[in-house]
Every structure is written in structure tokens, then in C-alpha cells.
Amino acid sequence: MALHRRKTALFAAVAAAGALLLSGCTAGGGQSAAHLDGTQLLTIPREDMGTFDQNFNPFSNPDFPMTQVAIYESMLVFNPADGTTTPWLATDWEAADDGSGLTFHLREGVQWSDGEPLVAQDVVTSFALQKEIRGGFDYVETVTAIDDLTVEFDFNTPFSPALLDVGQQIIAPAHIWAEQSDAAKFTNPDPVGTGPYTEVTNFQAQSFDLLKNPHYWQPDKQKIEGVRMLAFAGNDGANLAAANGDVDWAPQFIPNIEQAYVAKDPEHRFFWFPTTGSMISWQFNTTKAPFDNPDVRKALSMAVDRDQVTSIGMQGYTIPADCTGLSGAYDAWRDSDVVDSCAWTKRDLDAAGELLDAAGITRGADGTRVLPDGSPFAFDFSVGSTSSDWVSVGNVISQNLAELGVTVTVAARDWAEVSASYENGTFDSGIVWSNNAPTPYQFYRGVMSTETVKPVGEQTFENYHRYGSAEADALLAQFAATSDEEQQRSIMNELQALFAEDIPVVTLFPGPEFGAATTARFTGWPNADNPYASLGAVRARSAVLILTTLEPVTG
């Protein structure tokens, strides 16, 4: 469960940035959001960062705005909105017949933004740094530059999902990064990339600009002059900027979006929220009793009214989850037999109460549930304080669970504190997103594999709930070892059934890909009729497809 959008900062930044926007200035000072030295900039809010630090390190700080979107690129780009794959820094590739490796052929003529050529050694260095700093790619044994434009990956075990996993890793220049004595701590303030917008200008605490890469390999697709990012410490300030027309692209939760955003300029404004994002789940710390008992997790799940969660907490922008755990991105993999035979996503207080009674968690004289040791069954639901949608979801769940006699306190705190409790395993429960990859393999690995389980106190960036299943390990290994689609589907059906039985996390709803935009200054946006990318994918590598498609309105 990789972190993405839920960090927070001081609320004072909201007011400051909002006031600057309303006055026609950026947080960085003096010029309007629409122009910088006479050029048009695509203006985007970042609702989870009250301030920016100039750190474009793609390995240790990958979530920093535009780092893995506009500055650095990957060998291919996968678009989850329509399931297509576009060759990017590589023109083509081959997989070994036995699934034990891949060979990529890099695009000739690509230059870094400093004019140096892209070569295979850049790929070798990038994978070495990724594994050293962030981990992952355990199945990759060696990465070898065969010649300047050919790179070969050899695996220590057959791994069928590797193509899109390896292909989407960002590539950084070896001639820059090999010189760093401590690459993890290098802040990379003036990044050198192959992406369309690499030139950092006007960097301030609450805004910065990226202008055109002078050596971009697709100059005909640099139709916009650059990107301006604005910092906000929560949805409220970012939504105000969107409502006032101070941003072009608003990839955040906007309550009552028809009235709050679209109605203010219906000729130009629109939104598109496909339910193809990560699965959003209520996670429990399974190292703590009674959350280690799957029947207790099922009982708590059956007390949740998912219709209320989605209609009230999420404003009707998504739909309730089923027991497979799969979001809308994986509809083609969904096993209807698992969906039809599983009951823990349906509200049933009587059945929930029976499960808790059987676990020794009974109602006291005042109607509240007590644990076998006589202490109240009460715990926290951790959530970032500025994530207004997820706070609302927590409030609905808290009210639902009160009817079961369980006390759930919505602990809305600074995201840094929440994420630290997830990473080190000290939390009770909380709301979290899942891995989202081209196949469900990464989802199930992230929530069920023993390989992803870290002891309490040891930092982890996925499987915060610390649940592992040897049976899941075996099925995942079988899936990875075969390229036969029929076998993969059969194995995936077994993983869905195991997930439904063991309930590692309580699935709530597929994450809508929040995306709103205006055609007042730029055209060419993706939408449901033209899903060449997700409008909500501003932080995903597929967002480069948008940056290289948009055109400014002229005249």
C-alpha cells in the first residue's frame, strides 16, 4: 500500500495560498496563475502539501509533485483507464519464453534535459538505486547493458507480471546519479530528466513552475508552455482555488461538485470519476487482539452500511466494495461466484453480533461490547485530518458500529503522525488504499503475502495491517510462474476466494479517480468517451499522456 496523497501541513497555508490566488497572484509572488513572462502554465493544486521543499529525488521522494510525471519517464506507460500500454523510452521488448527475463530496446535519439544521450547504463543505475533506496524488484537478479540501446533483465524466478512492473520504473541519468555519495539524501534541486517539463523556475514554499525540457524527444507534443504547482494544506483551499477558476486541473475530492465547481462555468468545466483507483479499505492491526481473529473482522465489516459510506461519506462518487477486494480496474478478473457467496460486505447487525458473541465480545449491561478480559471494545479509526472525504467515511462507520455496541473513535490527526503509526505498526485501525497495478497480483501480494509482513517497529510501506498467508504465497508464486491466461485466471479465482475467507482488510469502496478540469485555457482533456488517461491520475506516470496531449486555447 504505497503512500500517495494523504500528507498534511499547517492550515495557515490554506488561507495564505487562497488569499494569493484570489488576488490573482501565486504563492511565489507577483504574477497571475495564467501567465509567467507571457507564457501559459497549466496550473494544478496539490491539496496534501502545505509547503514545498525543493527535493526532486525520484527514489527517496517519489511522490513530490511532477517528479515521476513531468521530469522523469519510464520505458513504457500503462493506462489503467483503458488497459493500453504505450511504448515510451523503449520502443519494444521481448520476454523470455520461460518468464525468466526481459529485454528492452531503448528509443534512439532521446536526450536528457542537459543534452546528454539516454543510454542503457541509465536503466542499470536507476534499478540499482531503486532497489537500494526503496526496495522492491526482489525477483530481478541482474540488469545488464548489452549495448547503448539494449538492456537485459534476468530474474531469479519466473515472474509473469514483470513487464509492466519493470517497464514503469522511472529512469534517471547515470551521469548525474553515479556521482552522488549518498543518493538517498540528494535533494536533486535542479533535476535532469527526459520528461517534457524539467526546468524548475520560481520555486517558492507554496508554488513552483516547470518549463519545457529544451531537449525533449517529442517537441511537437510540448504544446503547453509549462506546469505550475500550488501547495495547499487540505482539500478546502484547493477546492476554493478550483471554484474560483485559479487552477486548470483539480485532482482532489470536491464535495457537491456539480454546484461547487461545474455550475460556476458549465460551458467549460467538467469532472470524471471512474472507479478504477485503488481499493479503499478499513484496515486493522492484526498484531493486536481481537483484530487477529478473522471472525471479528467480518463482524465489524458486517456492521458497516456501505451504502451510507458511499452516499454520505463519499458523496455518491463511488460504489460499495464486494468481497473480492478488487476495484473497478479489475472487473475482467472478478469471480462472480465469490461475489455471490460472500456476505461480509452486506450489513447484518444480527449476524455481526453473533460472531462477536462467539468470540467472547459480549454486550455489557449498558449495551456496549466488552472484551473477554472485561475491558470495553473501543478503538481508534486513524485518518488524516485534512482528508475531508475519509473523515466523513470514518464518522459514518463510527455511527454504524455504535449500533453494534462497539466504540470507534475517529482519530483525525496530522497525516505524518497517522502514516508513521501505520508504518511502524502502532495503530489500531484506519483507512488506507491498496496497490493498484495492471493485474490483481500486486493487490493480493500487498495485503496477503508473508513476504510483505514486517515486525511491529520495523518500517513498512505496504501491508500496514501485517497479515500474511502461506496459502496466498503459494498461489501468488503459481500466478507469477505462468504466462498461460487460463491458468492465471484460475489462480486468481482461488486468491479471491481466499481473500473472502480470511478478510485481511475490510474493503469499503473502489477509489474514484478524482479529476475535474476546465477547457477555458486548455483543451484535449481525457474523459469517459476518450479515456486515453485517467483525469485523476495527476500523480501517476500515465499523467504524462495528458501533459503531452493538452493544447492551449488560442485567440
Summary of the structure (lengths in Angstrom):
residues: 555
radius of gyration: 23.7
end to end distance: 45.4
largest distance: 76.1
contacts: 1988
relative contact order: 0.16
helix: 30%
strand: 22%
